[in-house]
Amino acid sequence: MTKYRFITPHRAGKWYPDLKQAQRFANAIGAGFLDRMTGRFVAYRDTRIEVANFPD
């Protein structure tokens, strides 16, 4: 199962089962925000996405 999370220089987010959900909660750690009008994700500087494959 593939999971996603955002990482900033000082914090790491929780693992989420899909990218959209990780983007929706990225603002909780200061990684960026999901623009509700356009549906685009805006990442803050030095934010990166981490993708991992976990066994089912």
Order of alpha helices (4+ residues) and beta strands (2+ residues): beta-alpha-beta-beta-beta
